[in-house]
Amino acid sequence: MDGSVSDLSAPSERVRVLLDAATAVRETDPATARRRALEARVHARACGDRSGEAEAVFQLATIAHAVGDSHDAHALALEADHLAATVPEPLVQARAAHLVAIVHYEAGNHAEARTYCLRALELHRSVEHDVDEANLLNTLAAVHQALGDHDGAIDAYEAALAVTEPFGRLGFAALVYGNLARIRAQRAEYLPAVTFCRRAIDLARDHRPEVVSNLLADLAESYMGLAEPQRAIECFAEARRASHERALRGDPPSSTSQLGVLMAEGRVSLRRNALDEAATVLREALDLAGRSDRRDFEVEIHGLLAEVLKRSGRFEEALEHRERHAAGSREMVDRSADLRLRTLQVAHDSVTARQRSEIFQLRERVPPDVGAVPAVAMDDPATMQLDAFERLAILAEFRDVDTGQHTKRVGDMAAEIAHAAGEPPEWCERLRLAGRLHDIGKVAVPDAVLLKSGPLTVEEFELMKTHTTVGHQILVGSSSPLFQLAAELALTHHEWWDGRGYPHGRSGNDIPLSGRIVAMADVFDALLSRRAYKRAWPMAEAARFVMSGGGGQFDPELISSFAIVLAARHPELEPELR
């Protein structure tokens, strides 16, 4: 590549430029990074650059994980892994598998995390990419530690140090030494814990100053294990000085870092039987955890305070904190179980989708005369046209990953509502397919409007409205009944029964039945979906919203059909729907 304009405009080079732009701002501006990665994905798909697409999807997964969206991070990482396997791109596969392992680890699915770690490790070693291998070994060690395999964890941490040493990554080495110190302390091996911790602190002072205070707190707990309370006190004093100096330099420690130090100090004070001191420090930690919305820390602090107050003879206060600790623990268990189930469900859905895709590809390769696939499925113009338009609709969805399978769900629900309303089965099935194209006009809406996280201005909303007319223009003119129906509902699915919708302000039965049905399915599914500008509504709340819209936004005679469909899907909602 010589850097000329023509080189940069070539498809694969354009993808590379966009990916590099996403990487450059991923930590400082994740919203912009996401837009660049989405653009890279669209360009890569358009020019058949599967390697570029795999890397773009991995970038999207990394960004999702960085902003705390583990659900999307997991799904996208699995997709990146699958795409990279078709190229093949072992390094992208390895990084994607590593990210999947991290999400499983954070969700508490430790066995699955270990499986993905080992797979990623094998892929890394196939390309001898030692820098990433050190990070992966560190993750694998944490997984072993969570599984109670301390020997395996120590082996993995030591292997990570051996791999990273030739690269001089001293900041990373400081973190690994700190991890080794903590695991040795957990095993009550306090002398080696002190040795590792001091080595970590020496490296961190120059290369990872943000972790020095926490390492000093770990060192204090190890000294307390050796029955050297004075040295522990000195470590905490030094930790406070280090935090104060960072704050003076304009780099204050994070709330997580401060909480770690305060809780360690509380535990050491409790072991020293300095109960008043322990209570003071832990109350400070509890206040900080509340302000930082760190429920996990709050739960542990309530448990420590209960023990401190019980030893102090303040039993009523101790009981109050014990009850809060118990309630918080139950909440954390429920939350953790839900996250584990959702993470496993994503993995199951991704595998199922991949298998279906592979079956479909195999069917496409079978000659029509074999009989496995009817000739009409291969050659019917309407079928081929639907496939082309669905791909265009999917392209619109790629620009906003929050929509996911929204269009398919809308089509499915619209067909079920039509069936409940007594429409002929052939028309219901046609509506199912046509409903998937209801938002196809969004391909013409600029990213600045479609991906905006805040409320739209009047001008932006007017631009958003055009997706109805643009969608109609894309689909209209076909002699196929399917596309005639799709054009009709694309134009009318934002019209309101009382005439306050758009684009033409039609009302009542002047709105085609297809548009009236898809309007309900579209709104209901959108309410259930989390978007950048709103939370996901609970199902009962979303159902009440749609039910209350009869005669206003929605056709009142279709409300009962909507209720029938929802009651069949979710019997527990039947009392609400009545």
Buried (B, 14 or more C-beta within 10 A) or exposed (E): EEEEEEEEEEBBBBBBBBBEBBBEBBEEEBEBBBBBBBBBBBBBBEBEBBBBBBBBBBBBBBBBBBEEBBBBBBBBBBBBBBBBBEBEBBBBBBBBBBBBBBBBBBBBBBEBBBBBBBBBBEBBBEBEBBEBBBBBBBBBBBBBBBBEBBEBBBBBBBBBBEBBEEEEBBBBBBBBBBBBBBBBBEEEBBEBBBBBBBBBBBBBBEBBBBBBBBBBBBBBBBBBBEEBBEBBBBBBEBBBEBBEEBEEEEEEBEBEBBBBBBBBBBBBBBBBEBBEBBBBBBBBBBEBBEEBEBEEBBBBBBBBBBBBBBBBEBEEBBEBBBEBBBEBBEEBEEEBEEBBEBBBEBBEEBEEBBEEEEEEEEEEEEEEEEEEBEEEEBEEEBBEBBEEBBEBBBBBBBBBBBBBBBBBBBBBBBBBBBBBBEBEEEBBBBBBBBBBBBBBBBBBBEEEBBBBEEEBEEEBEEBBBBBBBBBBBBBBEBEBEBBBBBBBBBBBBBBBBBEEBBBBEBBEEEBBBBBBBBBBBBBBBBBBBEEEEEEEBEBBEBBBBBBEBBEEBBBEEBBBBBBBBBBEEBEEBEEBBE
